[in-house]
Protein backbone atom coordinates (compact mmCIF):
# COMPACT_ATOMS: atom_id res chain seq x y z
CA UNK A 1 0.00 0.00 0.00
CA UNK A 2 1.36 3.38 -1.02
CA UNK A 3 2.08 5.73 1.87
CA UNK A 4 0.25 9.08 1.77
CA UNK A 5 2.34 12.13 0.91
CA UNK A 6 2.99 14.38 3.87
CA UNK A 7 3.36 18.05 3.03
CA UNK A 8 5.51 19.91 5.56
CA UNK A 9 4.99 23.67 5.73
CA UNK A 10 8.11 25.40 4.48
CA UNK A 11 10.08 27.20 7.17
CA UNK A 12 11.14 30.62 5.93
CA UNK A 13 13.73 32.17 8.27
CA UNK A 14 14.25 35.89 8.61
CA UNK A 15 16.57 37.52 6.11
CA UNK A 16 19.26 39.99 7.13
CA UNK A 17 16.96 43.00 6.83
CA UNK A 18 14.31 41.38 9.02
CA UNK A 19 16.95 40.45 11.59
CA UNK A 20 18.18 44.04 11.74
CA UNK A 21 14.63 45.27 12.28
CA UNK A 22 14.08 42.65 14.99
CA UNK A 23 17.27 43.60 16.83
CA UNK A 24 16.38 47.29 16.63
CA UNK A 25 12.95 46.71 18.19
CA UNK A 26 14.44 44.51 20.92
CA UNK A 27 16.31 47.51 22.33
CA UNK A 28 13.11 48.71 23.99
CA UNK A 29 12.31 45.33 25.58
CA UNK A 30 13.31 43.88 29.00
CA UNK A 31 16.99 42.97 29.05
CA UNK A 32 16.47 39.22 29.59
CA UNK A 33 14.33 38.90 26.46
CA UNK A 34 16.67 41.07 24.42
CA UNK A 35 19.64 38.92 25.41
CA UNK A 36 17.81 35.63 24.90
CA UNK A 37 16.62 36.44 21.37
CA UNK A 38 20.00 37.88 20.37
CA UNK A 39 21.75 34.82 21.77
CA UNK A 40 19.38 32.52 19.87
CA UNK A 41 20.25 34.36 16.65
CA UNK A 42 24.01 34.40 17.19
CA UNK A 43 24.43 30.84 18.48
CA UNK A 44 21.57 28.79 17.03
CA UNK A 45 20.85 27.23 20.45
CA UNK A 46 17.57 25.39 20.93
CA UNK A 47 15.02 26.84 23.37
CA UNK A 48 15.70 24.19 26.04
CA UNK A 49 19.45 24.75 25.68
CA UNK A 50 19.04 28.49 26.22
CA UNK A 51 16.93 27.90 29.32
CA UNK A 52 19.47 25.38 30.62
CA UNK A 53 22.41 27.79 30.39
CA UNK A 54 24.11 28.68 33.66
CA UNK A 55 26.61 31.45 34.18
CA UNK A 56 29.49 29.04 34.69
CA UNK A 57 28.92 27.86 31.09
CA UNK A 58 30.24 31.22 29.85
CA UNK A 59 34.00 31.39 29.41
CA UNK A 60 34.60 35.12 29.64
CA UNK A 61 38.27 34.78 28.64
CA UNK A 62 37.79 32.86 25.38
CA UNK A 63 34.29 34.12 24.59
CA UNK A 64 32.98 30.57 24.27
CA UNK A 65 29.69 29.13 25.48
CA UNK A 66 29.49 25.50 26.69
CA UNK A 67 26.23 23.77 25.83
CA UNK A 68 25.92 20.86 28.25
CA UNK A 69 22.28 20.69 29.37
CA UNK A 70 18.69 21.70 28.78
CA UNK A 71 15.85 22.37 31.19
CA UNK A 72 12.10 21.88 31.24
CA UNK A 73 9.49 22.45 33.94
CA UNK A 74 7.15 19.76 35.23
CA UNK A 75 3.42 20.51 35.76
CA UNK A 76 4.29 20.84 39.46
CA UNK A 77 6.76 23.63 38.65
CA UNK A 78 9.91 21.59 39.28
CA UNK A 79 12.88 22.22 36.98
CA UNK A 80 14.20 19.09 35.28
CA UNK A 81 17.77 19.63 34.12
CA UNK A 82 19.05 16.98 31.76
CA UNK A 83 21.91 16.32 29.38
CA UNK A 84 21.28 16.68 25.64
CA UNK A 85 19.89 13.62 23.87
CA UNK A 86 22.90 13.17 21.61
CA UNK A 87 26.64 13.41 22.14
CA UNK A 88 26.97 16.00 19.37
CA UNK A 89 24.50 18.31 21.13
CA UNK A 90 27.13 18.81 23.83
CA UNK A 91 29.31 21.44 22.25
CA UNK A 92 31.17 24.73 22.54
CA UNK A 93 29.95 27.74 20.59
CA UNK A 94 32.03 30.88 20.03
CA UNK A 95 30.28 34.18 20.71
CA UNK A 96 30.62 37.41 18.71
CA UNK A 97 32.49 40.06 20.69
CA UNK A 98 29.41 42.32 20.81
CA UNK A 99 27.30 39.45 22.19
CA UNK A 100 29.87 38.77 24.89
CA UNK A 101 29.78 42.44 25.92
CA UNK A 102 25.98 42.34 26.14
CA UNK A 103 26.19 39.20 28.26
CA UNK A 104 28.56 40.97 30.67
CA UNK A 105 26.06 43.82 31.01
CA UNK A 106 23.28 41.30 31.62
CA UNK A 107 25.37 39.38 34.17
CA UNK A 108 25.80 42.52 36.27
CA UNK A 109 22.05 43.13 36.03
CA UNK A 110 21.26 39.59 37.25
CA UNK A 111 23.80 39.87 40.08
CA UNK A 112 22.13 43.06 41.25
CA UNK A 113 18.76 41.36 41.02
CA UNK A 114 19.98 38.46 43.16
CA UNK A 115 21.52 40.78 45.76
CA UNK A 116 18.17 42.57 46.16
CA UNK A 117 16.21 39.36 46.64
CA UNK A 118 18.56 37.99 49.30
CA UNK A 119 17.05 35.12 51.29
CA UNK A 120 14.11 34.81 48.90
CA UNK A 121 16.42 33.22 46.32
CA UNK A 122 14.71 30.12 44.94
CA UNK A 123 17.24 28.90 42.36
CA UNK A 124 18.67 26.14 44.55
CA UNK A 125 21.92 24.72 43.19
CA UNK A 126 21.39 26.30 39.79
CA UNK A 127 22.35 29.77 38.59
CA UNK A 128 20.46 30.03 35.31
CA UNK A 129 21.22 32.78 32.82
CA UNK A 130 17.51 33.11 32.03
CA UNK A 131 15.21 32.83 35.03
CA UNK A 132 12.73 34.64 37.24
CA UNK A 133 14.16 37.30 39.61
CA UNK A 134 14.13 34.72 42.43
CA UNK A 135 16.29 32.32 40.39
CA UNK A 136 13.52 29.89 39.52
CA UNK A 137 13.78 28.50 35.98
CA UNK A 138 11.46 29.77 33.25
CA UNK A 139 8.80 27.41 31.95
CA UNK A 140 9.77 26.15 28.49
CA UNK A 141 6.71 27.78 26.89
CA UNK A 142 7.47 31.22 28.27
CA UNK A 143 10.01 32.31 25.58
CA UNK A 144 7.69 31.14 22.79
CA UNK A 145 4.67 32.97 24.19
CA UNK A 146 6.62 36.19 24.77
CA UNK A 147 8.20 36.06 21.30
CA UNK A 148 4.83 35.51 19.62
CA UNK A 149 3.33 38.52 21.44
CA UNK A 150 6.39 40.65 20.64
CA UNK A 151 6.12 39.91 16.89
CA UNK A 152 2.39 40.66 16.88
CA UNK A 153 2.84 43.92 18.82
CA UNK A 154 5.49 45.15 16.38
CA UNK A 155 3.74 43.81 13.25
CA UNK A 156 6.72 41.65 12.30
CA UNK A 157 6.34 38.57 10.14
CA UNK A 158 5.46 35.62 12.34
CA UNK A 159 8.05 32.90 12.80
CA UNK A 160 8.29 30.28 15.53
CA UNK A 161 10.88 30.71 18.25
CA UNK A 162 12.69 27.65 16.85
CA UNK A 163 12.99 29.44 13.49
CA UNK A 164 15.54 31.76 15.13
CA UNK A 165 17.83 28.69 15.02
CA UNK A 166 17.19 28.29 11.30
CA UNK A 167 17.74 32.01 10.81
CA UNK A 168 21.12 31.76 12.54
CA UNK A 169 22.21 28.92 10.25
CA UNK A 170 20.96 30.63 7.09
CA UNK A 171 22.76 33.90 7.92
CA UNK A 172 26.02 31.97 8.34
CA UNK A 173 25.48 30.12 5.06
CA UNK A 174 24.91 33.42 3.26
CA UNK A 175 28.17 34.72 4.75
CA UNK A 176 30.04 31.78 3.22
CA UNK A 177 30.68 29.85 6.45
CA UNK A 178 31.50 26.19 5.78
CA UNK A 179 28.65 23.72 6.40
CA UNK A 180 30.85 21.70 8.78
CA UNK A 181 31.31 24.69 11.09
CA UNK A 182 27.58 25.40 11.01
CA UNK A 183 26.89 21.73 11.76
CA UNK A 184 29.14 21.87 14.83
CA UNK A 185 27.58 25.12 16.09
CA UNK A 186 24.09 23.66 15.81
CA UNK A 187 25.04 20.36 17.42
CA UNK A 188 24.01 18.21 14.47
CA UNK A 189 25.00 14.55 14.53
CA UNK A 190 26.85 14.92 11.23
CA UNK A 191 27.24 17.32 8.35
CA UNK A 192 24.67 15.41 6.28
CA UNK A 193 21.93 16.53 8.68
CA UNK A 194 22.96 20.13 8.01
CA UNK A 195 23.09 19.54 4.25
CA UNK A 196 19.62 18.00 4.28
CA UNK A 197 18.11 20.69 6.52
CA UNK A 198 19.62 23.68 4.73
CA UNK A 199 20.09 22.22 1.25
CA UNK A 200 18.23 25.03 -0.51
CA UNK A 201 20.15 27.80 1.27
CA UNK A 202 23.46 26.02 0.61
CA UNK A 203 22.59 25.62 -3.08
CA UNK A 204 21.68 29.31 -3.34
CA UNK A 205 24.95 30.30 -1.67
CA UNK A 206 26.87 27.99 -4.00
CA UNK A 207 25.14 29.55 -7.02
CA UNK A 208 25.99 33.05 -5.77
CA UNK A 209 29.62 31.97 -5.27
CA UNK A 210 29.79 30.55 -8.79
CA UNK A 211 28.45 33.76 -10.28
CA UNK A 212 31.35 35.67 -8.73
CA UNK A 213 33.56 34.03 -11.33
CA UNK A 214 31.71 35.91 -14.08
CA UNK A 215 33.61 39.11 -13.35
CA UNK A 216 36.92 37.22 -13.60
CA UNK A 217 35.95 35.42 -16.80
CA UNK A 218 34.58 38.58 -18.41
CA UNK A 219 37.90 40.35 -17.91
CA UNK A 220 39.76 37.60 -19.73
CA UNK A 221 37.38 37.07 -22.64
CA UNK A 222 38.78 38.19 -25.97
CA UNK A 223 42.40 38.15 -24.79
CA UNK A 224 43.24 34.93 -26.67
PyMOL commands that set and color helices and strands:
alter all, ss='L'
color gray80, all
select helices_A, chain A and resi 16-26+31-43+47-52+55-57+87-89+97-120+142-153+163-174+179-186+191-197+199-211+213-220
alter helices_A, ss='H'
color red, helices_A
select strands_A, chain A and resi 58-59+64-67+70-73+79-82+91-94
alter strands_A, ss='S'
color yellow, strands_A
deselect
rebuild
show_as cartoon
